[in-house]
């Protein structure tokens, strides 16, 4: 009887499944020591990371990759420091594994209780942001989950460098070798989406079209959002200088991420004083404003917003602005156009 040939993707998933069993039983001390080893290794190997990222960025520029995607792709000293700080924060968080969540006394001496445990093997597919690889893998480690990672081809060199550093440092600290894996081709992704006997959850991170494609083609449960149409509402009682800075930070800190501000809603009572101050501040960041008729009465030089603007995730220096009568109109607008991602 002929033996069935196992594909490379299936073999990788099998090894991840086996490693997940070991990882799930590791102590908090071992996991935290591995996280600290990863943080040290990222710092020590930063020049290797930056060199790989420069090559990716140069290639992206030659290929004419969209500017927001090029911004996502870049991994510099500031971003790496933020990543390392994030790992240190993870170390100090309580272990999410083994927590007693709730219990029921069934009889004298007989208690039924629910305890938190790892999911198992998680496949994470993401696009341009190589820093996502670090965030995802270290969260997986802390929560006792094996991870199979697939990053965008535009970040291939950076992803490979980060993967090798994290794998080597964590394995040396006592983790099983295949708790973290990296796949490189779209063909492997298609295979992975069918391996529901080994992989427990798929998390896609990226554009609307990308996430919907994963959702439509997976036999494995998918945890993901397809849109990032995020809102900020400025109430009539808001502190104007503080609100201006909050809006600017929400929009400009990192315009290419899915939780960046896309539509601003402003109470009509504060709009005449707030909007000119905001426009002056955002002009420094070269943000293009698009407004409703009431907004354009206050800021006549800006472009008129269309129905399509309320539905658009720009991922760019563009902000749609609408003046509303009250908080209820703001809520109604968010319920109609929002994607359920981030509102404030």
Backbone torsions as a table, in degrees:
resi	resn	phi	psi	omega
1	UNK	NA	129.2	-175.7
2	UNK	-72.1	141.0	178.2
3	UNK	-82.6	142.5	177.7
4	UNK	-77.4	129.3	-179.5
5	UNK	-77.4	131.9	179.9
6	UNK	-94.2	129.4	-179.7
7	UNK	-72.5	163.6	178.8
8	UNK	-61.3	-38.7	-179.9
9	UNK	-66.3	-40.1	179.7
10	UNK	-69.0	-39.4	178.0
11	UNK	-62.5	-41.7	177.8
12	UNK	-62.0	-42.8	180.0
13	UNK	-65.1	-37.2	176.8
14	UNK	-61.2	-45.3	179.6
15	UNK	-65.1	-37.2	177.4
16	UNK	-64.1	-41.9	178.8
17	UNK	-60.5	-44.8	180.0
18	UNK	-64.8	-42.2	179.0
19	UNK	-66.0	-32.5	-179.0
20	UNK	-63.5	-32.1	179.2
21	UNK	-65.8	-43.5	177.8
22	UNK	-67.1	-45.2	-177.4
23	UNK	-60.6	-38.8	-177.2
24	UNK	-62.6	-24.4	-176.1
25	UNK	-99.0	0.2	-178.4
26	UNK	-71.0	149.4	-179.9
27	UNK	-73.8	161.7	175.9
28	UNK	-58.4	-39.7	-177.6
29	UNK	-62.6	-42.4	180.0
30	UNK	-66.4	-43.9	-179.3
31	UNK	-64.7	-42.6	179.3
32	UNK	-66.8	-37.4	176.8
33	UNK	-64.0	-37.9	177.8
34	UNK	-66.7	-40.4	177.2
35	UNK	-61.8	-43.1	178.7
36	UNK	-64.9	-36.4	177.0
37	UNK	-65.5	-39.4	177.7
38	UNK	-63.8	-45.0	179.5
39	UNK	-59.4	-44.1	179.1
40	UNK	-63.9	-42.1	-177.7
41	UNK	-66.0	-39.5	178.1
42	UNK	-62.2	-39.7	178.3
43	UNK	-67.5	-45.0	-178.1
44	UNK	-67.1	-33.0	-175.5
45	UNK	-101.9	20.5	-173.1
46	UNK	-62.1	-33.9	-179.5
47	UNK	-66.5	-35.5	174.7
48	UNK	-62.8	-41.6	179.5
49	UNK	-65.0	-47.9	-177.4
50	UNK	-64.8	-37.5	178.9
51	UNK	-63.9	-44.0	178.3
52	UNK	-64.0	-40.1	-178.7
53	UNK	-68.3	-36.7	177.0
54	UNK	-60.0	-42.0	178.5
55	UNK	-62.4	-43.4	178.6
56	UNK	-62.9	-43.4	-178.5
57	UNK	-66.3	-40.3	178.1
58	UNK	-64.1	-41.6	178.6
59	UNK	-66.4	-39.4	178.6
60	UNK	-62.5	-40.3	178.1
61	UNK	-65.4	-41.1	178.3
62	UNK	-63.9	-35.3	-178.3
63	UNK	-82.7	-5.2	178.6
64	UNK	73.5	32.5	177.9
65	UNK	-60.5	141.2	-178.1
66	UNK	-54.6	143.9	-175.6
67	UNK	-55.3	-44.4	178.0
68	UNK	-60.5	-35.7	178.8
69	UNK	-71.3	-36.1	175.4
70	UNK	-63.2	-37.0	178.4
71	UNK	-65.6	-41.4	177.3
72	UNK	-62.3	-35.8	-174.3
73	UNK	-70.2	-30.3	-172.1
74	UNK	-69.5	130.5	176.8
75	UNK	-124.7	107.4	-175.6
76	UNK	-115.7	-174.0	-177.3
77	UNK	-58.9	-41.8	-178.2
78	UNK	-63.9	-45.6	179.8
79	UNK	-65.4	-40.0	-179.8
80	UNK	-65.3	-40.3	177.1
81	UNK	-61.0	-41.6	177.4
82	UNK	-62.1	-40.6	178.6
83	UNK	-63.3	-44.4	-179.5
84	UNK	-65.9	-40.2	175.9
85	UNK	-61.0	-38.4	178.4
86	UNK	-63.5	-39.0	177.6
87	UNK	-65.0	-42.9	178.3
88	UNK	-61.1	-37.1	176.9
89	UNK	-65.0	-39.6	177.5
90	UNK	-59.8	-40.6	-179.4
91	UNK	-57.3	-37.4	-174.8
92	UNK	-87.8	-4.2	175.6
93	UNK	-78.5	150.6	175.5
94	UNK	-64.3	150.7	178.7
95	UNK	-66.6	124.0	179.7
96	UNK	-74.5	-11.1	-176.6
97	UNK	-90.5	138.1	175.2
98	UNK	83.7	13.1	177.6
99	UNK	-82.1	134.0	175.6
100	UNK	-79.4	114.3	-173.8
101	UNK	-87.1	-43.0	178.2
102	UNK	-164.9	160.9	-178.9
103	UNK	-148.1	159.5	178.5
104	UNK	-134.8	130.5	176.5
105	UNK	-83.8	110.6	-177.7
106	UNK	-85.1	-33.8	-178.0
107	UNK	-164.9	172.9	177.0
108	UNK	-57.3	119.5	179.1
109	UNK	77.4	5.6	-178.9
110	UNK	-125.0	109.5	-178.1
111	UNK	-120.9	133.2	174.2
112	UNK	-103.8	125.1	-179.2
113	UNK	-138.0	156.6	179.3
114	UNK	-104.7	130.1	-177.6
115	UNK	-124.9	139.3	180.0
116	UNK	-70.8	141.9	179.1
117	UNK	-146.5	161.6	178.3
118	UNK	-62.9	154.9	176.1
119	UNK	-71.6	-41.2	179.6
120	UNK	131.9	-103.3	177.8
121	UNK	-115.3	126.0	-179.4
122	UNK	-118.3	126.8	173.5
123	UNK	-95.8	124.2	-179.2
124	UNK	-119.1	124.6	-178.1
125	UNK	-119.1	122.5	-176.1
126	UNK	-137.5	162.9	-176.0
127	UNK	-96.3	-122.0	-162.9
128	UNK	-67.9	-28.0	-167.0
129	UNK	-77.4	104.7	178.1
130	UNK	-69.3	-24.8	177.5
131	UNK	-64.1	-22.6	176.3
132	UNK	-61.9	-31.8	180.0
133	UNK	-60.3	-42.5	180.0
134	UNK	-67.9	-46.1	-178.7
135	UNK	-60.9	-46.8	-176.6
136	UNK	-65.8	-47.3	-175.2
137	UNK	-66.0	-39.7	-179.2
138	UNK	-72.8	-33.7	172.9
139	UNK	-64.3	-40.1	176.2
140	UNK	-61.0	-43.9	-179.8
141	UNK	-61.0	-49.4	-177.9
142	UNK	-60.1	-38.4	-177.1
143	UNK	-89.2	3.2	175.4
144	UNK	76.9	25.7	-178.3
145	UNK	-109.8	135.2	171.0
146	UNK	-74.0	147.0	-177.0
147	UNK	-129.0	138.2	171.2
148	UNK	-113.9	119.9	-170.8
149	UNK	-110.4	140.8	171.9
150	UNK	-137.0	109.2	178.0
151	UNK	-96.6	172.9	178.4
152	UNK	-68.2	147.5	-178.4
153	UNK	-62.9	-26.6	-179.6
154	UNK	-67.1	-19.2	179.4
155	UNK	-111.3	23.7	-171.3
156	UNK	-58.0	-44.4	-177.1
157	UNK	-67.6	-44.0	179.8
158	UNK	-64.7	-44.9	179.9
159	UNK	-60.3	-41.8	-179.4
160	UNK	-64.2	-42.5	179.3
161	UNK	-63.2	-46.1	179.8
162	UNK	-63.6	-43.7	179.7
163	UNK	-58.4	-48.3	-177.8
164	UNK	-62.8	-41.0	-179.7
165	UNK	-64.9	-46.6	-178.5
166	UNK	-66.6	-44.8	-179.9
167	UNK	-61.0	-50.8	-175.2
168	UNK	-63.6	-42.9	-178.3
169	UNK	-67.3	-41.6	-176.8
170	UNK	-73.2	-38.7	178.2
171	UNK	-65.5	-40.3	177.0
172	UNK	-62.7	-25.0	179.9
173	UNK	-89.1	0.6	173.7
174	UNK	115.9	5.7	179.1
175	UNK	-86.2	154.0	176.8
176	UNK	-65.9	146.8	-169.6
177	UNK	-58.7	-39.6	-172.4
178	UNK	-101.6	25.4	175.5
179	UNK	-67.6	-24.7	177.1
180	UNK	-127.4	132.5	179.7
181	UNK	-136.6	154.4	179.7
182	UNK	-128.5	125.7	174.3
183	UNK	-108.8	155.9	-167.0
184	UNK	-120.6	-20.7	-172.0
185	UNK	-114.7	156.6	176.6
186	UNK	-66.4	-31.9	178.0
187	UNK	-61.8	-40.5	177.8
188	UNK	-66.1	-34.2	176.7
189	UNK	-63.0	-46.6	179.5
190	UNK	-59.3	-41.3	177.2
191	UNK	-64.7	-43.1	-177.4
192	UNK	-60.3	-37.7	-177.4
193	UNK	-66.2	-13.5	178.8
194	UNK	-101.8	-3.0	-173.1
195	UNK	-92.2	57.7	-177.3
196	UNK	-70.4	-12.5	177.2
197	UNK	-78.1	-15.1	-178.8
198	UNK	-117.9	-31.9	-173.5
199	UNK	-107.5	131.4	-172.7
200	UNK	-94.4	-26.0	-174.5
201	UNK	-155.2	142.3	173.0
202	UNK	-114.3	131.6	175.3
203	UNK	-121.9	108.0	175.9
204	UNK	-93.3	139.8	176.8
205	UNK	-129.1	122.6	-179.7
206	UNK	161.6	-152.9	-175.3
207	UNK	-71.4	165.9	177.3
208	UNK	-53.4	-51.4	-177.0
209	UNK	-62.7	-39.6	-179.0
210	UNK	-63.7	-48.5	-178.0
211	UNK	-64.3	-41.5	179.4
212	UNK	-64.4	-36.1	177.7
213	UNK	-61.9	-43.5	178.6
214	UNK	-63.7	-46.0	-179.6
215	UNK	-59.3	-37.3	-176.4
216	UNK	-78.2	-14.6	-172.3
217	UNK	-121.9	11.7	-176.3
218	UNK	-107.5	138.5	170.5
219	UNK	-91.1	-4.9	-177.9
220	UNK	-101.5	145.0	174.9
221	UNK	-53.6	138.3	-177.0
222	UNK	-117.0	130.5	174.5
223	UNK	-112.9	108.7	-177.3
224	UNK	-170.8	161.0	175.4
225	UNK	-115.0	145.4	-176.6
226	UNK	-96.4	-19.7	-177.2
227	UNK	-134.8	157.2	174.8
228	UNK	-131.4	58.2	177.9
229	UNK	-89.5	96.0	-169.1
230	UNK	-107.0	145.1	-174.4
231	UNK	-122.4	151.9	165.5
232	UNK	-126.9	134.2	176.3
233	UNK	-110.1	128.2	177.2
234	UNK	-105.7	114.3	-175.5
235	UNK	-81.9	166.0	-177.8
236	UNK	-64.7	-23.3	-178.0
237	UNK	-97.2	9.5	-176.3
238	UNK	-67.2	148.6	171.1
239	UNK	-76.2	115.1	-170.2
240	UNK	-62.2	-51.5	179.2
241	UNK	-58.0	-41.4	179.5
242	UNK	-66.3	-42.5	-179.1
243	UNK	-64.2	-38.7	177.5
244	UNK	-59.1	-45.5	-178.5
245	UNK	-69.7	-35.9	177.6
246	UNK	-64.0	-44.9	179.4
247	UNK	-64.7	-44.8	179.4
248	UNK	-59.7	-44.7	179.8
249	UNK	-64.3	-41.3	-179.4
250	UNK	-63.0	-32.5	-178.2
251	UNK	-91.2	-44.6	-164.0
252	UNK	-101.1	-15.1	-177.4
253	UNK	-57.2	-40.8	179.2
254	UNK	-161.3	90.6	-170.8
255	UNK	-68.9	-19.1	-172.0
256	UNK	-91.7	7.2	179.3
257	UNK	-99.1	160.8	-172.1
258	UNK	-73.8	-13.1	177.7
259	UNK	-104.9	17.9	174.5
260	UNK	-75.2	148.5	179.6
261	UNK	-64.6	134.1	177.2
262	UNK	-120.5	-33.3	179.4
263	UNK	-131.0	129.1	178.5
264	UNK	-106.5	130.4	177.8
265	UNK	-113.9	127.9	-172.7
266	UNK	-127.0	130.3	177.2
267	UNK	-62.8	138.5	-174.9
268	UNK	-60.2	-29.8	-177.0
269	UNK	-70.5	-31.0	-177.3
270	UNK	-99.3	-13.5	-173.9
271	UNK	-56.2	-45.0	-176.8
272	UNK	-60.4	-31.3	179.1
273	UNK	-94.3	-32.0	-176.1
274	UNK	-77.4	-45.4	-172.1
275	UNK	-63.5	-43.2	176.7
276	UNK	-61.3	-39.1	178.1
277	UNK	-64.4	-40.9	179.2
278	UNK	-66.2	-45.1	-178.3
279	UNK	-59.9	-41.1	178.8
280	UNK	-63.6	-39.1	-179.5
281	UNK	-69.9	-43.9	-177.1
282	UNK	-73.8	-21.2	176.5
283	UNK	-62.1	-31.0	178.3
284	UNK	-64.8	-26.0	179.6
285	UNK	-101.0	6.3	178.0
286	UNK	59.7	42.1	176.9
287	UNK	-86.9	128.9	176.0
288	UNK	-85.7	124.9	178.5
289	UNK	-99.0	140.6	174.5
290	UNK	-128.3	123.0	-170.0
291	UNK	-124.8	158.9	173.4
292	UNK	-73.3	172.0	-179.7
293	UNK	-55.0	-41.2	179.4
294	UNK	-65.7	-37.0	177.7
295	UNK	-65.3	-40.4	-176.6
296	UNK	-74.9	-17.8	171.4
297	UNK	-66.4	-31.5	-180.0
298	UNK	-90.0	-37.3	-179.8
299	UNK	-122.6	76.1	-173.1
300	UNK	-65.4	-18.3	-176.0
301	UNK	-81.2	-12.3	-174.9
302	UNK	-83.8	163.8	-178.7
303	UNK	-74.8	147.2	178.2
304	UNK	-73.2	133.4	176.2
305	UNK	-81.1	141.0	177.0
306	UNK	-106.8	172.8	175.9
307	UNK	-55.8	-35.8	-178.3
308	UNK	-66.4	-30.5	-179.6
309	UNK	-63.1	-35.7	179.8
310	UNK	-68.7	-16.9	-177.4
311	UNK	-104.5	5.7	-168.6
312	UNK	-105.2	132.1	169.4
313	UNK	-95.3	100.2	-171.9
314	UNK	-71.4	-43.7	-172.0
315	UNK	53.9	37.2	-175.5
316	UNK	-154.6	178.5	-178.4
317	UNK	-82.2	60.6	177.9
318	UNK	-133.9	135.5	-178.9
319	UNK	-135.6	125.0	174.5
320	UNK	-87.2	137.1	-175.5
321	UNK	-128.5	132.9	178.2
322	UNK	-133.4	131.6	173.2
323	UNK	-88.3	130.3	-177.6
324	UNK	-119.8	157.1	-178.6
325	UNK	-70.2	-37.9	-176.0
326	UNK	-162.5	-178.6	-177.4
327	UNK	-64.9	-31.1	-179.9
328	UNK	-65.9	-38.7	176.7
329	UNK	-66.0	-36.1	176.3
330	UNK	-62.6	-44.3	178.9
331	UNK	-62.9	-42.3	179.4
332	UNK	-61.6	-41.2	178.9
333	UNK	-63.6	-44.6	180.0
334	UNK	-63.6	-42.2	178.9
335	UNK	-63.4	-32.2	-178.8
336	UNK	-79.5	-42.5	-171.6
337	UNK	-110.1	-18.0	-174.8
338	UNK	-69.1	158.8	-179.2
339	UNK	-104.7	4.4	179.3
340	UNK	74.4	23.7	-177.3
341	UNK	-95.0	-72.3	-175.4
342	UNK	-142.8	121.7	177.5
343	UNK	-132.6	146.5	177.6
344	UNK	-150.3	NA	NA
